[in-house]
């Protein structure tokens, strides 16, 4: 078997772009997802997904008092919308 090396300038190798142009967009997305998963496995082996962080806090009564909208204000607003 004869070994051959082809030297090309960066950005002038058409074989890569021709390969991607032959694929449908579904195939391109599937390949892109595969590459993304491979890189994530290498660089972030322990992190597969986003972490969810929840914090439970107790609201004061004062906050609850001011955060409630009176029912009359809601009904007035709905009446204005229906006109």
N, C-alpha and C positions, 0 to 999 in steps of 0.2 A: 504494500500500500504506500502510495506516494504522499508525503506530507506537503501541504501547501498552506501558505500564509498570505492573506490578502490584506494589504495596508490601505486604509481609507481614512480620509479626514473626518473628524467628528461632525455628524449631521449629514454626511454624504452616503451613508449606507442605506440603500433603498430596500433591502430585503426585510428589514423590520417594519417599515411603514406599509410595504406591500402585503405582509402577513396580516396586519391589523385591518387593512382595507378589504381583505377577502372575507372577514367575519361579519356576521350580522350584528346589530347593536345588542341583541340579547346575549350573543356569545361574547362580545367585548365586555359587557357588564359582568358576566359570569367569570371571565378571566381576571378582570380587575378585582372582583371580590376574592378570588382565590389568592391573588398576589397580596392583597391587603391582609388576609388571614395569615399567610405565611410570614409576612413582616411583623405582624402583631405577636405571633408565636415566638419569634426571635427576640424582638426588643422588649416585649411586655409579656413574658411567659405566665405570670400569675394573674394578669388582669384580662379577663375575657370580655367583660361588659362594664358599663358605667356603674359605679357604686351609688346606691341610694342612701341618703343620709336623712334621717327624720329626728326631729327634736320636739318633744312634748313640753309645752309651757302652760302655766296656769295664768289665765287672764284675770285681772282684777275686776271687781264689780263696777268700778268707775268706767273702765273701758267698755264693758258690756252695755252700760247705760247709754253711752254716747254712740255706740256703734249700731244700735237698733234704729231702724227707720219706722216712724209711726205708720200704722195702717191707713190713717186718714190721708197721709201724704202720698202713699202708693195709690189709693183709690182716686185721689184728685189727678194724679199724673195719668192714670189709665183713662180717665174721663176726657182729659185734654187730647190724648192720642186718638180717641174714637171720634172726635169732632171733625 
